[in-house]
Amino acid sequence: MNGPKPLDEYRRNLLLSVDEFAAKLDVTIRTLYRIREGRDVHLPTMRKITEALGVPPGEIKEFAAQLTRMDTKSKEATGGE
């Protein structure tokens, strides 16, 4: 079983459902699932997410890299599915 994803951690800490979290981030639920599957995150989408979560500008690169690393590990664990 894979560890929690950063976005799932944020969602749980905010006590939001997936629907509520997607609305807060101004993205679709499908986009959230694509990110969890390890798909690339477009820059405008990453900007929306980091702004909605209040990620400080100096930490955006690290946040994005962590999201990518965790999702890449998830892909490797599932054979790229």
Secondary structure, DSSP 8 states (H G I E B T S, - for coil): -----HHHHHHHHTT--HHHHHHHHTS-HHHHHHHHTT----HHHHHHHHHHHT--GGGHHHHHHHHHHHHHHHHHHTT--
